[in-house]
Amino acid sequence: MPITPSVSTSADRQSVSIGEVKAKSGVMDGVKIGFGMFILLPILIIVGLIIFGQCSSTLINKRIQETGRETKTAAAQNRIAMLGCALAVYHMDNNRYPTTQQGLMALYNMPTSPPVPTGWSGNYLKRLPPDDPWGHRYKYLCPGRVNSEGYDLYSLGRDGKDGGDGEDADIREAQ
């Protein structure tokens, strides 16, 4: 039979084995560790969220700015395509595109300057020709420099000047 050392307490003089003492102290240590982690974990989560919030808001703001630039470029491309469709219908009705002098207004009002179109059948645009997203008029040349058989239609981008990079780059359609 194994010998078990015993410990007696002064309060009740019961004998307790060393294994029981270790088990009890382990439970107490676990409670202390668990309580500490219970307090520490929410603090770490809150600090992490604050740090993540700062980083993510910076990234989100940058992405919103990039998206704004992409959106304006896409809007200019879409408007150029819409104007190109109106010019195609004008060409079908009149066997020619409006001259540079007549410009895009020929899609809204019948031109009175020569050559006056003979097949003009109504407004090819419901509203006045729009400006580009940066507030500049779209450029229209007929005959075009790039396409001498048709027309050049383009936006000069944000800066309103030929050439450029990024948002300042020209957005073109040559037909």
ZIJO-V198219 format. One record per residue. OMEGA is omega in radians with two decimals (none if undefined). D_CENTER is the distance of its C-alpha to the mean C-alpha in whole Angstrom. Layout:
omega->[OMEGA/OMEGA]
d_center->[D_CENTER/D_CENTER]
This chain:
omega->[-3.10/3.14/-3.14/3.08/-3.12/3.12/3.12/3.11/-3.10/-3.07/-3.05/3.09/3.06/3.09/-3.10/-3.13/3.12/3.11/3.12/3.13/3.12/3.14/-3.13/-3.14/3.09/3.11/3.13/3.10/3.13/3.12/3.13/3.14/3.13/3.12/3.11/3.12/3.12/3.10/-3.05/-3.08/3.11/3.11/3.11/3.12/-3.13/3.12/3.12/3.12/3.11/3.13/3.13/3.14/3.11/-3.13/-3.08/3.13/3.07/3.14/-3.13/3.12/3.12/-3.13/3.11/3.11/3.12/3.14/3.09/3.11/3.14/-3.12/3.13/3.11/3.12/3.12/3.11/3.11/3.14/3.13/3.09/3.11/3.12/3.10/3.08/3.09/3.12/3.09/3.12/3.12/3.08/-3.14/3.12/-3.12/-2.96/-3.10/3.10/3.02/3.04/3.08/3.08/-3.14/3.12/3.05/-3.11/3.08/3.11/3.09/-3.09/3.12/3.11/3.14/3.07/3.10/-3.09/-0.09/3.12/-3.11/-3.12/-3.10/-3.09/-3.00/3.11/-3.11/3.09/3.01/3.12/3.13/3.04/3.12/-3.07/2.95/3.07/-3.07/3.13/3.07/3.12/3.05/3.00/3.13/-3.13/3.09/3.07/0.03/-3.09/3.04/3.13/-3.11/-3.07/3.10/-3.09/-3.08/2.97/3.10/-3.07/3.02/3.11/3.11/-3.04/-3.04/3.12/-3.13/3.09/3.09/3.12/3.12/3.09/-3.11/3.11/-3.10/3.09/3.10/-2.96/2.89/3.10/-3.14/none]
d_center->[79/76/76/74/74/73/72/74/73/75/74/75/76/74/74/70/69/67/64/64/64/61/59/59/58/55/54/54/52/50/49/49/46/45/45/43/40/40/39/38/35/33/33/32/29/28/28/26/24/24/23/20/19/19/17/15/14/14/11/9/10/9/6/5/7/6/3/6/8/7/7/11/12/11/13/16/16/17/19/21/22/23/25/26/27/29/31/32/34/35/36/38/40/41/41/39/36/37/38/36/38/37/34/31/33/35/33/33/37/40/40/44/44/46/45/45/43/46/43/41/40/38/35/32/30/30/29/29/27/23/22/19/16/18/21/23/25/24/27/30/33/35/37/34/34/32/33/37/37/35/32/29/26/23/21/22/18/18/21/23/25/26/24/22/19/15/14/18/19/21/19/22/24/28/30]
